[in-house]
Amino acid sequence: MLFDLRPKESRDELFNREEELKVLDSAVARKDPLVAVLGIRRIGKTSLLKSFIKDYVGVYIDVRGVRRLSDLYRRVSEGLVSGLGRLRDVLKYIRGVRVAGFEVELKWRGRDSISFLGLLEELSRRCEEVVIVIDEAQEIRGPLSVEVKSAIAYAYDHLSNVTIVLSGSEVGLLKDFLGTDNPDSLLYGRYVLELSLSRFSRDLSIEFLKRGFSEVGVSVGDDVIEEAVELFDGIVGWLVYFGRSYLDGVRDLNAVADKAVNLALKELSRLSRREKLVLKAVANGAKSWSAVRRYVEEIEGVSIPKSTLTRIIKKLEKLSIIKNYEFLDPIYARAAKRIVK
């Protein structure tokens, strides 16, 4: 069902991602060691990756919210569960891994334990090809990032049948995590195949909504669909949100937009006051560095050092919220206008 709010987990459920799947399949066939799937929030990365990996011996690991070593290994265990259909007979021979029914226990500390790198080595040794997906990889920070990047670098150099796919909605931060251009990074100098997911065109967005409504036998006027397409600008997650809201009885597009904006506001709440003010400046028409500076200084009543403002703008670009003083998601632009000064 296209309007299912959860990520898709089957290629048959995906809409218009055949070319992206071909790129990923070709990468595995060539035994490419490292792939990065890039795209803003709600563009469909998780659906693509979960559907893609179903055809392989592999592990999907969602690292959103991972802060401690215990978090990381819990998510790895969950990933092993998701791939249990193809991995069960392999895992039962790996020290530090215990399979009980539909649960997988991963012992990562003490006697007879296994590290993330050790797990990759064992899977590589016992399988013809292995795919490891790490979703929202840029959220791995601190000592955890050293452990994960060390494993990725080792797999890149020594495990020729392992393909690691990293994804990130905060594109700049994912590239910082990889650090392929940073001499101090464990992955310095490695080639990464990049796959960028783009938003749907206007025509594809219309087709997506019409097909979604057709699946459940609901007729919706072309004017409503075209207005929704104009508002959500080809971002599939918002199109799904609109479709589901409409099916649930919310027929006022402004009401749907308000709900979406409130979600975006909640996501922006983690930013600092000045970062929010910069976004508010851009949302209110500031199209240059100097225009943003004038707006923020007028609100705060204090002069802002050039380096401070430049750092904030670069961070917001790395978070994939703005680029060249334009919002990448129109709903975030609306949300930024509502930020309280």
C-alpha positions in Angstrom: 0.0 0.0 0.0 1.6 3.3 -1.1 0.0 5.3 1.7 1.4 3.0 4.5 3.3 5.3 6.8 5.9 2.7 7.6 8.9 2.2 5.3 8.3 -0.2 2.4 10.1 -3.6 2.7 9.5 -5.1 -0.7 10.5 -4.1 -4.2 7.0 -4.6 -5.3 5.8 -1.9 -2.9 8.3 0.8 -4.2 7.2 3.4 -6.6 9.5 4.6 -9.3 12.8 3.5 -7.8 13.8 0.9 -10.4 16.9 2.9 -11.5 18.1 3.3 -8.0 17.7 -0.4 -7.3 19.7 -1.2 -10.5 22.5 1.0 -9.2 22.6 -0.8 -5.9 22.3 -4.3 -7.5 25.1 -3.5 -9.8 27.3 -2.3 -6.9 26.8 -5.7 -5.2 27.4 -7.6 -8.5 30.7 -5.7 -8.9 31.6 -6.3 -5.3 31.9 -2.5 -4.7 33.1 -2.1 -1.1 31.3 1.1 -0.1 28.2 2.9 -1.3 26.6 6.1 0.1 22.9 6.7 -0.4 22.1 10.4 0.0 18.9 12.4 0.2 16.9 14.7 2.4 14.5 13.5 5.0 11.4 11.7 3.8 12.8 11.2 0.3 12.4 7.4 0.6 15.9 6.2 1.5 14.8 3.7 4.2 12.1 2.2 2.0 14.6 1.8 -0.8 17.3 0.2 1.4 14.9 -2.1 3.3 13.4 -3.3 0.0 16.8 -3.7 -1.7 18.4 -5.8 1.0 15.6 -8.3 1.1 17.2 -10.0 -2.0 20.5 -10.5 -0.3 22.2 -12.1 2.6 22.5 -9.0 4.7 21.9 -6.9 7.7 20.0 -3.7 7.9 21.1 -1.5 10.9 19.2 1.6 11.9 21.6 3.7 14.0 19.3 6.6 14.7 19.5 7.5 18.4 22.6 5.3 19.0 24.8 6.9 21.6 26.4 4.1 23.5 28.2 0.8 22.6 25.2 -1.1 24.1 22.9 0.8 21.7 25.0 -0.1 18.7 25.1 -3.8 19.4 21.4 -3.9 20.2 20.7 -2.4 16.8 23.1 -4.9 15.2 21.2 -7.7 16.9 17.9 -6.2 15.6 19.5 -6.1 12.1 20.4 -9.8 12.4 16.8 -10.6 13.3 15.6 -8.8 10.2 17.9 -10.9 8.0 17.3 -14.1 9.9 15.5 -15.8 7.0 18.8 -16.0 5.1 21.2 -15.9 8.0 19.9 -18.5 10.5 22.0 -21.4 9.3 25.1 -19.1 9.2 24.7 -17.4 12.6 24.4 -20.6 14.6 28.1 -21.4 13.9 29.4 -17.9 14.9 30.8 -17.5 18.4 29.2 -14.8 20.4 25.9 -15.0 18.5 22.9 -17.1 19.8 19.8 -17.6 17.8 16.7 -18.5 19.9 13.5 -18.8 17.8 13.1 -15.4 16.2 15.5 -13.6 18.5 19.2 -13.1 18.1 21.5 -12.5 21.1 24.8 -10.8 20.4 27.5 -11.0 23.1 29.8 -8.1 22.6 31.8 -8.0 25.9 33.6 -10.6 27.9 34.5 -14.2 27.1 33.3 -15.7 23.8 32.2 -12.2 22.7 32.3 -10.8 19.1 33.0 -7.3 17.8 31.3 -5.6 14.9 34.4 -6.2 12.8 34.5 -9.9 14.0 30.9 -10.3 12.9 31.8 -8.9 9.4 34.7 -11.3 9.1 32.6 -14.3 10.1 29.8 -13.4 7.7 32.3 -12.8 4.9 33.9 -16.2 5.6 30.7 -18.1 5.6 28.7 -16.4 2.8 29.4 -15.8 -0.9 28.3 -12.2 -0.7 27.1 -10.0 2.2 25.4 -6.6 2.2 25.5 -4.5 5.3 23.2 -1.4 5.4 23.8 1.3 8.0 20.9 3.8 7.9 21.5 7.4 9.1 25.2 6.5 9.6 26.1 10.2 10.4 24.5 9.8 13.8 27.3 7.5 14.9 29.7 9.8 16.8 32.6 9.8 19.2 34.3 6.5 20.1 31.5 4.6 18.4 32.4 6.1 15.0 36.0 4.9 15.4 34.8 1.3 16.0 32.4 1.4 13.0 34.8 3.2 10.7 37.6 0.8 11.6 35.4 -2.1 10.7 34.4 -0.5 7.4 38.0 0.3 6.5 39.0 -3.3 7.2 36.1 -4.7 5.2 37.0 -2.3 2.3 40.6 -3.5 2.2 40.2 -7.2 3.1 36.6 -8.5 2.8 36.1 -8.6 -1.0 32.6 -10.1 -0.8 31.2 -7.5 1.6 29.4 -4.4 0.3 28.6 -1.8 2.9 25.9 0.7 2.2 25.6 3.9 4.3 22.7 6.3 4.1 22.2 9.7 5.5 19.6 12.5 5.3 22.1 15.0 6.8 24.3 14.7 3.7 27.1 17.0 4.8 27.4 15.2 8.2 27.5 11.8 6.5 30.3 13.0 4.3 32.1 14.3 7.4 31.6 10.8 9.0 33.1 9.1 6.0 36.0 11.6 5.9 37.3 10.3 2.6 38.9 13.7 2.0 40.2 14.1 5.5 43.8 12.8 6.0 43.0 12.1 9.7 40.0 9.8 8.8 40.2 6.0 8.9 38.5 6.1 5.5 40.7 8.7 3.9 41.3 8.1 0.2 38.7 5.4 -0.2 36.4 5.6 -3.2 32.7 5.8 -2.4 29.9 5.2 -4.9 27.3 7.9 -4.3 23.6 7.4 -5.1 21.5 10.5 -4.6 17.7 10.2 -4.3 15.8 12.9 -6.0 12.3 14.1 -5.4 9.5 13.1 -7.7 8.7 15.3 -10.6 5.3 16.9 -10.8 3.9 14.2 -13.1 5.3 11.4 -11.0 3.9 13.0 -7.9 0.4 13.1 -9.5 0.7 9.5 -10.6 1.9 8.4 -7.2 -1.2 10.0 -5.4 -3.6 8.7 -8.0 -2.3 5.2 -7.7 -2.3 5.4 -3.9 -6.0 6.4 -3.9 -6.8 3.9 -6.5 -5.4 1.1 -4.4 -8.1 1.7 -1.8 -10.9 2.6 -4.2 -11.1 6.3 -3.3 -11.8 8.9 -5.9 -10.1 12.3 -5.4 -10.5 15.4 -7.6 -7.6 16.4 -9.8 -7.6 19.9 -8.3 -7.0 18.5 -4.8 -4.2 16.2 -6.0 -2.5 19.1 -7.9 -2.7 21.4 -4.9 -1.1 18.7 -2.8 1.6 18.1 -5.3 2.3 21.9 -5.5 2.6 22.0 -1.7 4.8 19.0 -1.0 7.1 19.4 -4.0 7.8 15.8 -4.8 8.9 14.7 -1.4 7.5 11.2 -1.1 7.2 11.1 2.6 4.9 14.2 2.7 2.9 12.8 -0.3 2.3 9.6 1.8 1.4 11.8 4.8 -1.1 13.7 2.8 -2.6 10.5 1.2 -3.0 8.8 4.6 -4.4 11.9 6.2 -7.0 12.2 3.4 -8.0 8.6 3.8 -8.4 9.2 7.6 -10.9 12.0 6.9 -8.7 15.1 7.0 -9.8 16.6 3.7 -8.7 20.2 4.4 -5.3 20.5 2.8 -4.4 23.4 5.1 -5.1 21.2 8.1 -2.8 18.5 6.6 -0.1 21.1 6.0 -0.4 22.4 9.6 0.1 18.9 10.9 3.2 18.4 8.7 4.6 21.8 9.8 4.2 20.9 13.4 6.2 17.7 12.8 8.9 19.8 11.1 8.9 22.3 14.0 9.4 19.5 16.4 12.4 18.3 14.4 13.8 21.9 14.3 13.5 22.2 18.1 16.9 20.5 18.6 18.6 23.4 17.0 20.1 26.3 18.9 18.4 29.7 19.1 20.7 31.3 16.6 20.4 28.4 14.2 16.6 28.8 14.3 16.9 32.6 13.7 19.1 32.0 10.7 16.4 29.6 9.3 13.7 32.2 10.1 15.8 34.8 8.2 16.0 32.6 5.1 12.3 31.7 5.4 11.5 35.4 5.4 13.4 36.1 2.2 17.1 36.6 3.2 19.0 35.4 0.2 22.5 36.2 1.1 25.0 36.0 3.9 24.7 39.8 4.6 20.9 39.7 4.5 20.9 36.9 7.1 23.3 38.7 9.3 21.2 41.9 9.2 18.1 40.0 10.1 19.6 38.1 13.0 21.5 41.1 14.4 18.3 43.1 14.3 16.4 40.5 16.3 19.2 39.8 18.8 20.4 43.4 19.2 24.0 42.3 19.1 26.7 42.1 16.5 27.5 38.6 15.3 31.1 37.6 14.4 31.5 36.6 10.8 33.0 33.3 11.7 30.0 32.4 14.0 27.4 33.1 11.3 29.4 31.3 8.6 29.7 28.3 10.9 25.9 28.2 11.6 25.1 28.5 7.9 27.5 25.7 7.0 26.0 23.5 9.7 22.5 24.0 8.5 23.6 23.1 5.0 25.3 19.9 6.3 22.1 19.1 8.0 20.4 19.3 4.5 17.9 21.9 5.7 19.0 24.7 3.4 21.3 25.2 0.4 22.2 28.5 -1.2 19.8 30.2 1.1 16.9 28.1 -0.1 15.0 25.4 1.9 15.3 21.9 0.5 11.9 21.0 1.9 9.0 23.5 1.6 7.4 22.3 4.8 10.5 23.2 6.7 10.3 26.7 5.2 6.8 27.0 6.5 7.9 25.7 9.9 10.8 28.2 10.1 8.4 31.1 9.6 6.6 30.0 12.7 9.7 29.9 14.9 9.2 32.3 17.8 11.8 35.0 17.9 
